[in-house]
Amino acid sequence: MRTGQRGRVLVGPPRRSGDVTGDTPAPAAMRNEYAADLGLTEADLAADWHTQFDGWFADAVAFGLPEPNAMVVGTADDAGRPSGRTVLLKGYDPEGFVFFTNHLSRKGVEAAGNPYASLVFPWFPMQRQVVVAGSVAPVDQAVTESYFASRPRGSQVGAWASPQSQVVPDRAALEERYREVAERFADQAEIPTPPHWGGLRVRPDTVEFWQGRAGRLHDRLRFRRLDAGGWIVERLAP
């Protein structure tokens, strides 16, 4: 950690000879203006959130975004203390969004104890975001086993070897666990699904579609589930 010319704290080692010269800009000075000709109106929306997401997800794939299925998953513990991390979406349908995890990880434990979560798809190169909030529940075991069987063998070994979110003494200890698991299943054509691993489905109560606009006057249109059934579309101020 070092201090810049204007007293800002800069994280990381000092620049070496040959590095790009000049100070890193302060975060407050970083600004990209969004395109003036983009927008999202109520008339643009599909009839339901799933169809709208399907269209935007297809756009993200066609745009060439790296890992367009990457999303930030937010959970909270019983005391309401939040945590977030990037996870890969592995499926979606009208019932919600599915990802897989170690149920003993921080997100797994929090989702079990406080079964609500948020999802954010940060498609910033397209000047778009999708923000989801809803309840969390495990998927059927058959879904978990089908997906686990489709994973590369190395990823299957990793799911058994990694005590996700737990403190480990060093990298060598983790790699030793991996070698032990690989040897354990070396003679098995198929590695079974770990009992502590499985899928979670976020059943949305709200799905917001965010489109950047000039002057930070962004468009935010949200599908919200009604208690009596059905959905309503609401415009949120940016």
Secondary structure, DSSP 8 states (H G I E B T S, - for coil): -EE-TTS-EE-S----TTS--S----GGG------TT----GGGS-SSHHHHHHHHHHHHHHHT-SSTTEEEEEEE-TT--EEEEEEE--EEETTEEEEEEETTSHHHHHHHHS-EEEEEEEEGGGTEEEEEEEEEEE--HHHHHHHHHHS-HHHHHHHHH--TTS--S-HHHHHHHHHHHHHHTTT-SS----TTEEEEEEEEEEEEEEE--GGG--EEEEEEE-TTSSEEEEE---
